Amino acid sequence: MSALVFDHNTPIVGSASRMISNVLGGAADFALNYASRARAEKQLASLDDRMLADIGMERSDIHSKVWGSRSR
């Protein structure tokens, strides 16, 4: 576990504000990325097999193409 160390010159309010901003920004980025990928997966799943073949995909490829090699 790591600890936050502040010396007497560290503006705690500014640092805390930046930290909170970074955490919230990261959470917002994660949520937007997740929503975008979920929407893409749903749209690809709605295509028929011929349409998927036209773009070089099979139905079994959809999840890994959208989410990468790691699962959700």
Buried (B, 14 or more C-beta within 10 A) or exposed (E): EEEEEEEEEEEEEEEEEEEEEEEEEEEEEEEEEEEEBEEBBEEBEEBEEEEBEEEEBEEEEBBEBBBEEEEE
